[in-house]
Structure formats: C-alpha cells, structure tokens
C-alpha cells in the first residue's frame, strides 16, 4: 500500500493530526533517525529516504530527483524547526543528509506547509499516473521496453512489480554538474567545528629536543658526575652567610595608621587575604592574644620541577619586624638580611634605620608603598624608588593577585642584589 501513497502528503496529514511518528529498522523499533531504515507514519511504513513529490523551495522547474526532497529531509526539518542554524546543519549531516537536507532559508516555508498552513498543490508536483517516481526520471532502457514475440514475456513487462523495481540511471551531464557544484560547496562552520583540527599534530621534534636536555640533567644529578663547569673559588663572605640560617627580613612601619601592621601582615602575605588592622586586632583579642609578637615568621609555599620532571613543594621562611629594636636581635649584620621595607610615605619612619635617607635606603633594600585603590598619588614617594601596591577596600578576590605581584617583584630584586638569601 505504501507504494501508491505520497510520503510527503502522508507526513503532512500525520503532523496535522498530531500522530506519533516513530523509527524502525531490521531489528525492530529504534530510538534515533540515524539508526533507522524506515519511518512509521501510522498506519503506513515508509523507507526513511523514500522520494517524494515535494519540490525543493528554490527550484522553479523540476527536472530530476535531485530537485525533490526525500522523506527524512522533510521530517528532520519539521522536528528541528526550533534548532539553531548550526545545530540543524550538524544534525542533518549526522543523519546522512550531506546535500539533500532542507536549507536553513527554506526550513520555515517547509515547516509551514507540513503543519497545514498552505495548499497541497503549492509544493507537491502532480504525479504521472499512480507512480511515486519523481518527474524528470529518465525512462527505462529501451531493451526493457522492446516488444517481445513471446506472450509470456510481454505479460511480465506489464506487471506493476517490474516498474517498481526499475532503478534510476543518472545522466552523465548531471554527474558533471553535481561534481562542479560540490567542488564549490561552502561548508557551514560553528564555534565547535572550527576548533576541530584537520591536520594531525606531530610533536616528535619537541620530544627529541627535550629528551636530550632531560638526559643531561639526569646525568648531572647522579652522584659522582663530573662537573660541567669548573668550580670557582668561593667567596668567603658568601660561605659565612650560607653557613647560618639567614632568613630574609621584611620591615614594616610601626604606625597604627599603616595598611599593613603586625596584626594583619601574616594573613596578607601568607594567606593572600587582606583584613584591616582593626579587624585583625579584634579577632586576635577574641582569641586571647592582646599584643602581637615583635617577630612574625611568614612561610611561603614554593613549587618547583626537579630534573626528573617531578613536582616538589618547599616553604621559604621570611621574618617580619616593625622596629629597629626587634631587628637588633639578629646581630650586627641584620641589615644585610633586610630585603624589603614597607613604608607609609612618612620620612620619620626611617630615622632609626641604618640608612635614614629614603633615596639611600631604597638603594640597599626594596621599597613598597601600600595604599588604597582609590587614594590619589603620593608626591612624597615619587623620588624614593619604591613600588606602589594598591589594595581594594571591598574586592577581596583580587588580594591574591596583589600578593603574587609583591612576591614576584621581591624575588627579582633579591636575586639581583642579595642572592645568598634565596633558597634554591
């Protein structure tokens, strides 16, 4: 019965009647169109690629099967009518419709017709007799239609089953035209498809280059390996400094109005979280600590990659003081271990220092000026050779980047001026 029906009209009637359309294949019902071989439009079953007499929207004069939609192309356009253009095109290709699917521009017109918003004669080309073969299909070979002297053979040619099994023979001219069209085809791409590479990547050259470097590093790390660089005569002063645990020292201002004080410096530099000095003081008081220590250790986590490629973590220790009295506990050479001074921009802070002139002081140590993000520039520090760091009053999520910037600048300065204090 399905051979005498027009699949497009049957699909239209089912959609208008809101009937359920399902898929099936040789194993029975299935859940996706891509794995199906037939569409079940109750009470009929059609091959999903069955030809229809529904002329393509952009074709004015149909001359061959390529000018008509197949059943699955019409059904896919209707079922994906609300999908985006990129998603619709992608799913059409995944269902095997590389060139025969309903175009994005024609989709709305096709959907309107399938939902009964137009006349049947608008898109359906009248059938020649009862056959479902689209107009323009080349006639069967003359040898199949040649009259036979045998009555039995003539009767066989007249049966409907013989005409239904007739296969379409493509015109050679059409093949050339289609080939040229496909050569100029522009493939629609979306943000997902452009990220898929078409050329296989080959990282052999990089692997080879680094394999040799890793080999040399492993050999150099083995016990008893010969040194590649002649040993230099060590500096006696450098040896004396390395013999002790010379942790770097950071000096901050003792002013109660400073943004960084002994109350909040540990949480700021170690945990990358800023809290006001007053809030930190109240928190410490609630915990039973009424007075901060005059020496606060800061432990900074450092991550390194060893020669074998394994990630290792160490902790660098810094000591924070806010007075010369606390600094004097480290001995006569304590100022040689000072790598950083945080200033409030007030010159009185430097009077008891070893170098009490700001221009001289910040030649021997790295200077930092901490201020609020909305504070105006401080003209007093413009000639002091200090780095200004801005702290936002409300946005705590940017504290981490401020502290990371602080450590990066301090590491660079220390490595250039006091490398013996860097733990390698």
Secondary structure in CASP SS format (residue, H / E / C, confidence):
PFRMAT SS
TARGET T0000
AUTHOR 0000-0000-0000
METHOD secondary structure of the structure
MODEL  1
X C 1.00
X H 1.00
X H 1.00
X H 1.00
X C 1.00
X C 1.00
X H 1.00
X H 1.00
X H 1.00
X H 1.00
X H 1.00
X H 1.00
X H 1.00
X H 1.00
X H 1.00
X H 1.00
X C 1.00
X C 1.00
X C 1.00
X C 1.00
X E 1.00
X E 1.00
X E 1.00
X E 1.00
X E 1.00
X C 1.00
X C 1.00
X E 1.00
X E 1.00
X E 1.00
X C 1.00
X C 1.00
X C 1.00
X C 1.00
X C 1.00
X C 1.00
X C 1.00
X E 1.00
X E 1.00
X E 1.00
X E 1.00
X C 1.00
X C 1.00
X E 1.00
X E 1.00
X E 1.00
X E 1.00
X C 1.00
X C 1.00
X C 1.00
X E 1.00
X E 1.00
X E 1.00
X E 1.00
X E 1.00
X C 1.00
X C 1.00
X C 1.00
X C 1.00
X C 1.00
X C 1.00
X C 1.00
X C 1.00
X C 1.00
X H 1.00
X H 1.00
X H 1.00
X E 1.00
X E 1.00
X E 1.00
X H 1.00
X H 1.00
X H 1.00
X H 1.00
X H 1.00
X H 1.00
X H 1.00
X H 1.00
X H 1.00
X C 1.00
X C 1.00
X C 1.00
X C 1.00
X C 1.00
X H 1.00
X H 1.00
X H 1.00
X H 1.00
X H 1.00
X H 1.00
X H 1.00
X H 1.00
X H 1.00
X H 1.00
X C 1.00
X C 1.00
X C 1.00
X C 1.00
X C 1.00
X C 1.00
X C 1.00
X C 1.00
X C 1.00
X H 1.00
X H 1.00
X H 1.00
X H 1.00
X H 1.00
X H 1.00
X H 1.00
X H 1.00
X H 1.00
X H 1.00
X H 1.00
X C 1.00
X C 1.00
X C 1.00
X C 1.00
X C 1.00
X H 1.00
X H 1.00
X H 1.00
X H 1.00
X E 1.00
X C 1.00
X C 1.00
X C 1.00
X C 1.00
X C 1.00
X C 1.00
X C 1.00
X C 1.00
X C 1.00
X C 1.00
X C 1.00
X C 1.00
X C 1.00
X C 1.00
X C 1.00
X C 1.00
X C 1.00
X H 1.00
X H 1.00
X H 1.00
X H 1.00
X C 1.00
X C 1.00
X C 1.00
X C 1.00
X C 1.00
X H 1.00
X H 1.00
X H 1.00
X H 1.00
X H 1.00
X H 1.00
X H 1.00
X H 1.00
X C 1.00
X H 1.00
X H 1.00
X H 1.00
X H 1.00
X H 1.00
X C 1.00
X C 1.00
X C 1.00
X C 1.00
X C 1.00
X C 1.00
X C 1.00
X H 1.00
X H 1.00
X H 1.00
X H 1.00
X H 1.00
X H 1.00
X H 1.00
X H 1.00
X H 1.00
X H 1.00
X H 1.00
X H 1.00
X C 1.00
X C 1.00
X C 1.00
X C 1.00
X C 1.00
X C 1.00
X C 1.00
X C 1.00
X C 1.00
X H 1.00
X H 1.00
X H 1.00
X C 1.00
X C 1.00
X C 1.00
X C 1.00
X C 1.00
X C 1.00
X C 1.00
X C 1.00
X H 1.00
X H 1.00
X H 1.00
X H 1.00
X H 1.00
X H 1.00
X H 1.00
X H 1.00
X H 1.00
X H 1.00
X H 1.00
X H 1.00
X H 1.00
X H 1.00
X H 1.00
X H 1.00
X H 1.00
X H 1.00
X C 1.00
X C 1.00
X C 1.00
X C 1.00
X C 1.00
X C 1.00
X C 1.00
X C 1.00
X C 1.00
X C 1.00
X C 1.00
X C 1.00
X C 1.00
X C 1.00
X H 1.00
X H 1.00
X H 1.00
X H 1.00
X H 1.00
X H 1.00
X H 1.00
X H 1.00
X C 1.00
X C 1.00
X C 1.00
X C 1.00
X E 1.00
X E 1.00
X E 1.00
X E 1.00
X C 1.00
X C 1.00
X C 1.00
X C 1.00
X C 1.00
X C 1.00
X C 1.00
X C 1.00
X C 1.00
X C 1.00
X C 1.00
X C 1.00
X C 1.00
X H 1.00
X H 1.00
X H 1.00
X H 1.00
X H 1.00
X H 1.00
X H 1.00
X C 1.00
X C 1.00
X C 1.00
X C 1.00
X C 1.00
X H 1.00
X H 1.00
X H 1.00
X H 1.00
X H 1.00
X H 1.00
X H 1.00
X H 1.00
X H 1.00
X H 1.00
X C 1.00
X C 1.00
X C 1.00
X C 1.00
X C 1.00
X C 1.00
X C 1.00
X C 1.00
X C 1.00
X E 1.00
X E 1.00
X E 1.00
X E 1.00
X E 1.00
X E 1.00
X E 1.00
X E 1.00
X E 1.00
X E 1.00
X C 1.00
X C 1.00
X C 1.00
X C 1.00
X C 1.00
X E 1.00
X E 1.00
X E 1.00
X E 1.00
X E 1.00
X E 1.00
X E 1.00
X E 1.00
X E 1.00
X E 1.00
X E 1.00
X C 1.00
X C 1.00
X H 1.00
X H 1.00
X H 1.00
X H 1.00
X H 1.00
X H 1.00
X H 1.00
X C 1.00
X C 1.00
X C 1.00
X H 1.00
X H 1.00
X H 1.00
X H 1.00
X E 1.00
X E 1.00
X E 1.00
X E 1.00
X E 1.00
X E 1.00
X C 1.00
X C 1.00
X C 1.00
X H 1.00
X H 1.00
X H 1.00
X H 1.00
X C 1.00
X C 1.00
X C 1.00
X C 1.00
X C 1.00
X C 1.00
X C 1.00
X H 1.00
X H 1.00
X H 1.00
X H 1.00
X H 1.00
X H 1.00
X H 1.00
X C 1.00
X E 1.00
X E 1.00
X E 1.00
X E 1.00
X E 1.00
X E 1.00
X E 1.00
X C 1.00
X C 1.00
X C 1.00
X C 1.00
X C 1.00
X C 1.00
X H 1.00
X H 1.00
X H 1.00
X C 1.00
X C 1.00
X C 1.00
X C 1.00
X E 1.00
X E 1.00
X E 1.00
X E 1.00
X E 1.00
X E 1.00
X C 1.00
X C 1.00
X C 1.00
X C 1.00
X H 1.00
X H 1.00
X H 1.00
X H 1.00
X H 1.00
X H 1.00
X H 1.00
X H 1.00
X H 1.00
X H 1.00
X H 1.00
X H 1.00
X H 1.00
X H 1.00
X H 1.00
X H 1.00
X H 1.00
X H 1.00
X H 1.00
X H 1.00
X H 1.00
X H 1.00
X C 1.00
X H 1.00
X H 1.00
X H 1.00
X C 1.00
X C 1.00
X C 1.00
END
